[in-house]
Amino acid sequence: MDYQDFLNTVHRDLSLGFTFLFFSVTSTMLTFTATILLLVHLQKKWTAT
């Protein structure tokens, strides 16, 4: 019985972990893309000199 509980817990935790990892990577990519688009749209330079 203990082994079956462990298998269910591991499956649930891995599913949650991969789901949160996917959302984290997706939000990071969206933020990076939005930043690049804003920089190009506003014609800012990469460095402020």
Secondary structure, DSSP 8 states (H G I E B T S, - for coil): -HHHHHHHHHHHHHHHHHHHHHHHHHHHHHHHHHHHHHHHHHT--SS--
